């Protein structure tokens, strides 16, 4: 049963979805932002306790509202979550909380967005669920000895979760490096994975702005850069290789297998550890989108977020139009562009009857 109709539905109430809402609002468009969580910013709050953004406050903001902190301050995850909630309130964005979308489909009357409680129709849909889909671990992870505590970084919160003894962090990108640095003072910490490189510049600075324009999905150099780091992790930003050495983190080759319940390195060494934290990234999960041309486990084909499906758009994808498209400080330009595409496609809003869980 269809319980409402909107001109536009934005799926995802994180920074990408709220930025789109900021640009749809002045169009006086009939739209709603739906989010599976029961509070805004929950995806940030559910990360590990010590997480801070890599980007300073002067560059970490959404359109129309500066981050309330000093220019060089690196926001914590909770500060970021609070900022998103204040942002939605400031611009009076229509947000439907606690509504997880189970299926996005289409028929002759437009898009159908089915959740666990409602089905709504829309003429346009913006998918703003971000780059993190399902936590990714290698297939051999299931062969670890049950006596070894294994977590993905999505489930890691702080060292108190872990058992006493050596800890192997798999994946030497930003998440792996940051977590290894946190663990090193209290336990033997091993960091496995190829060197991801490092961005030796200030995020938001002049050199970064040049790289931001060059390394995109629209350039050959950008596509090579993204492919090169797809498996081994993104270049380090805050942590330097020398920082890891000084902290006593032991660098190791990649983990290639599990043998007799224990991790095996690419050089054949078998590790005796008590904990394993998989910092191996995420796999896109669009299994809930049942539309032609949208794969379930890779990011969809698009041109600056515009797909071949009329009225279907994406915001917040990695390298969508710039290197920073998936970051808080970079998503605004893409949100503005997509809102402009929606305005150009249809300048009228249909009548609607909003469902019961609609909240401002």
C-alpha positions in Angstrom: 0.0 0.0 0.0 1.4 3.4 -1.0 1.1 5.9 1.9 2.7 9.0 0.4 4.0 10.7 -2.7 6.8 13.2 -3.1 8.5 15.0 -5.9 11.9 13.9 -4.6 13.1 11.3 -2.0 16.6 11.5 -0.7 17.8 8.2 0.7 20.4 8.8 3.4 20.5 11.5 6.1 24.3 11.9 6.4 26.3 14.8 5.1 25.5 14.0 1.4 21.7 13.7 1.9 21.5 16.9 4.1 23.6 18.8 1.6 21.2 17.8 -1.2 18.3 18.9 1.1 19.9 22.3 1.6 19.8 22.9 -2.1 16.3 21.4 -2.7 14.8 23.6 0.0 15.0 27.0 -1.8 13.3 25.3 -4.9 10.2 24.9 -2.7 10.2 21.3 -3.8 8.2 18.7 -2.1 10.9 16.3 -0.8 11.9 14.2 2.1 15.1 12.8 3.4 14.8 9.3 4.8 17.3 7.6 7.1 17.4 4.2 8.8 18.8 5.5 12.0 16.7 7.0 14.8 18.9 10.1 15.1 20.9 12.2 12.7 24.7 11.6 12.8 24.3 8.1 14.1 26.7 6.7 11.4 29.4 8.9 12.9 28.6 8.1 16.5 28.9 4.4 15.8 32.5 4.6 14.8 35.4 3.9 17.2 35.6 6.2 20.2 38.8 8.1 19.4 38.0 8.8 15.8 38.7 12.3 14.6 38.2 13.7 11.1 41.3 14.2 8.9 40.1 17.6 7.7 40.4 20.8 9.8 37.2 22.6 10.9 37.7 25.5 8.4 37.3 23.0 5.5 34.8 20.5 7.2 31.4 22.0 6.7 28.3 21.8 4.6 26.9 24.6 2.4 25.7 27.6 4.4 26.9 26.7 7.8 30.5 26.8 9.1 31.7 24.2 11.6 31.6 25.8 15.1 35.2 25.4 16.0 38.7 27.0 15.4 40.1 26.7 11.9 42.6 24.0 12.8 40.5 22.0 15.1 40.0 18.3 14.0 36.4 17.5 14.8 35.6 14.3 16.8 33.0 11.9 15.6 30.5 13.1 18.1 31.1 16.8 17.2 30.5 15.8 13.6 27.2 14.1 14.5 26.1 17.1 16.5 26.9 19.4 13.6 24.7 17.4 11.2 21.8 17.5 13.6 22.1 21.3 14.0 22.5 21.6 10.3 19.2 19.9 9.6 17.5 22.0 12.3 18.9 25.3 11.0 17.6 24.7 7.5 14.4 23.0 8.6 15.0 20.0 6.5 12.2 17.4 6.3 13.8 14.2 7.7 12.0 10.8 8.1 14.0 9.0 10.8 13.9 5.3 11.6 12.8 4.3 8.1 15.2 1.8 6.5 14.7 1.5 2.8 14.3 -2.2 1.8 13.7 -1.7 -1.9 13.9 0.9 -4.6 12.1 0.0 -7.7 10.1 1.6 -10.5 6.9 1.2 -12.4 4.9 3.2 -14.9 4.0 5.8 -12.2 7.5 6.5 -11.0 9.8 5.3 -8.3 8.6 3.1 -5.4 10.5 3.4 -2.1 9.6 0.5 0.2 10.6 0.6 3.9 9.8 -1.7 6.8 6.8 0.6 7.6 5.8 2.5 4.5 5.8 2.6 0.7 6.1 6.0 -0.9 6.3 7.2 -4.5 8.6 9.7 -6.0 9.4 11.4 -9.3 13.1 11.7 -8.4 15.4 9.7 -6.1 18.8 10.8 -4.8 20.8 7.9 -3.3 23.0 9.5 -0.6 24.0 6.4 1.4 27.7 7.1 1.1 30.6 4.9 0.1 30.5 2.5 3.1 28.2 -0.4 2.3 28.9 -3.8 3.8 32.1 -4.4 5.9 34.5 -6.3 3.7 36.8 -9.1 5.0 38.7 -11.7 3.0 37.0 -15.1 2.5 39.6 -16.9 4.6 38.7 -14.7 7.7 36.0 -17.3 8.6 38.8 -19.9 9.1 40.4 -18.1 12.1 40.5 -20.0 15.3 37.4 -19.1 17.4 39.7 -18.4 20.3 41.0 -15.3 18.3 38.8 -12.3 18.8 38.1 -10.9 15.3 36.4 -7.6 14.6 36.0 -5.4 11.5 36.8 -1.7 12.1 33.1 -1.1 11.8 32.6 -2.9 15.1 35.8 -1.7 16.9 35.2 0.9 19.6 38.2 1.0 22.0 41.0 -1.3 23.3 38.8 -2.5 26.2 37.0 -4.7 23.8 40.1 -6.8 23.0 41.5 -9.7 24.8 45.0 -9.6 26.4 47.8 -10.3 24.0 49.2 -9.4 20.6 46.8 -7.7 18.2 47.0 -7.9 14.4 45.5 -5.0 12.5 44.9 -6.0 8.8 45.0 -3.1 6.4 47.5 -0.2 6.5 45.3 2.6 5.3 44.0 5.4 7.5 41.7 3.4 9.7 44.3 0.6 10.2 47.0 3.1 11.0 44.9 5.1 13.4 43.7 2.1 15.3 47.2 0.6 15.4 48.5 3.9 16.9 45.8 3.7 19.6 46.6 0.1 20.5 50.4 0.3 20.5 51.0 1.9 24.0 49.3 -1.1 25.7 50.0 -4.2 23.7 52.1 -5.7 21.0 50.6 -4.4 17.8 51.2 -5.7 14.3 50.0 -3.8 11.2 49.8 -5.9 8.0 49.3 -4.7 4.5 51.1 -2.9 1.7 52.2 0.7 2.1 49.4 3.0 0.9 51.5 6.1 0.6 50.7 9.4 2.2 49.2 12.7 1.2 52.0 15.1 2.4 49.8 18.2 2.1 47.2 20.1 4.1 43.7 18.9 3.3 41.9 22.0 2.0 45.1 23.8 1.1 46.2 25.1 -2.4 48.0 21.9 -3.5 45.1 19.8 -2.2 42.7 21.8 -4.3 44.7 21.1 -7.4 44.8 17.4 -6.7 41.1 17.5 -5.9 40.3 18.6 -9.4 42.7 16.2 -11.1 41.9 13.0 -9.3 38.3 12.3 -10.3 36.3 9.6 -12.0 36.3 11.8 -15.1 40.1 11.8 -15.6 42.4 8.9 -16.5 44.8 9.9 -13.7 41.9 9.9 -11.2 40.6 6.5 -12.4 44.1 5.0 -12.0 44.6 6.6 -8.6 41.2 5.2 -7.4 41.9 1.7 -8.8 45.4 1.6 -7.3 44.0 2.3 -3.8 40.8 0.3 -4.1 42.2 -2.8 -2.4 45.2 -1.6 -0.4 43.6 1.4 1.2 43.7 5.2 0.9 46.9 7.2 1.4 47.6 8.2 5.0 46.7 11.7 6.0 47.4 12.3 9.7 49.6 9.4 10.6 53.0 9.2 9.1 55.0 5.9 8.7 57.6 7.4 11.1 54.8 7.8 13.7 54.0 4.1 13.5 57.7 3.2 14.0 58.1 5.5 17.0 54.9 4.1 18.5 56.4 0.5 18.3 53.9 -0.7 15.6 55.4 -3.7 13.8 54.9 -3.4 10.0 54.2 -6.6 8.2 53.4 -7.8 4.6 49.8 -8.5 3.7 47.8 -11.4 5.2 47.5 -14.0 2.5 45.6 -16.9 4.2 44.6 -18.6 7.4 46.3 -21.9 8.2 45.3 -24.1 11.2 43.3 -21.1 12.5 46.2 -18.7 12.4 46.9 -15.7 10.0 49.6 -16.4 7.4 51.5 -13.6 5.8 52.4 -13.3 2.1 56.0 -14.3 3.0 54.8 -17.5 4.7 55.1 -16.4 8.3 52.4 -17.7 10.6 51.3 -15.3 13.4 50.4 -16.1 16.9 47.9 -13.4 17.9 45.0 -13.0 20.3 43.0 -10.4 18.3 42.5 -9.5 14.7 41.0 -6.2 13.5 40.0 -6.2 9.9 40.5 -2.6 8.5 39.8 -3.8 5.0 37.2 -1.4 4.0 33.7 -1.8 2.7 31.9 -3.3 -0.3 29.2 -1.2 -1.9 25.8 -2.7 -1.2 23.0 -1.7 -3.5 21.2 -5.0 -3.3 18.1 -3.1 -2.3 18.0 -1.2 -5.6 16.1 -3.3 -8.2 16.6 -1.1 -11.2 18.3 -1.9 -14.5 21.9 -0.8 -14.7 22.5 -0.6 -10.9 24.8 -3.4 -9.8 24.5 -4.7 -6.3 28.1 -4.7 -5.2 29.9 -2.0 -7.2 29.2 1.7 -7.5 26.8 2.5 -10.4 27.7 4.0 -13.7 27.0 7.7 -13.7 28.1 11.1 -15.0 28.6 13.5 -12.2 26.0 11.5 -10.2 23.5 11.4 -13.0 22.5 7.9 -14.1 20.9 6.5 -17.2 17.7 6.0 -15.2 15.7 9.2 -15.6 15.3 10.8 -12.2 17.8 8.6 -10.4 20.9 10.4 -8.9 23.8 9.6 -6.6 25.7 11.9 -4.2 28.6 11.1 -2.0 30.3 8.5 -4.1 34.2 8.4 -4.0 35.7 10.6 -6.7 32.3 11.5 -8.1 33.5 14.8 -9.4 36.5 15.5 -7.2 38.8 13.6 -4.9 36.8 15.0 -2.0 33.3 14.1 -3.2 32.8 11.6 -0.4 34.1 14.0 2.3 32.1 16.5 4.4 34.0 19.4 2.9 33.6 18.2 -0.7 30.1 16.9 -1.0 28.4 20.4 -1.3 29.4 21.1 -4.9 28.0 17.7 -6.0 24.8 18.3 -4.0 24.3 21.6 -5.7 24.8 20.1 -9.1 22.3 17.3 -8.6 19.7 19.7 -7.1 20.2 21.7 -10.3 19.6 18.6 -12.4 16.4 17.9 -10.6 15.2 21.5 -11.0 15.9 21.3 -14.7 14.1 18.0 -15.1 10.9 18.9 -13.4 9.9 22.3 -12.0 6.6 21.2 -10.6 5.8 19.3 -7.4 3.0 16.8 -7.2 0.4 16.7 -4.4 1.2 14.3 -1.6 0.1 12.9 1.6 3.1 12.4 3.9 3.3 9.2 5.9 3.0 9.0 9.6 6.7 8.8 10.4 7.4 12.1 8.6 9.3 14.3 11.0 11.0 17.7 10.8 
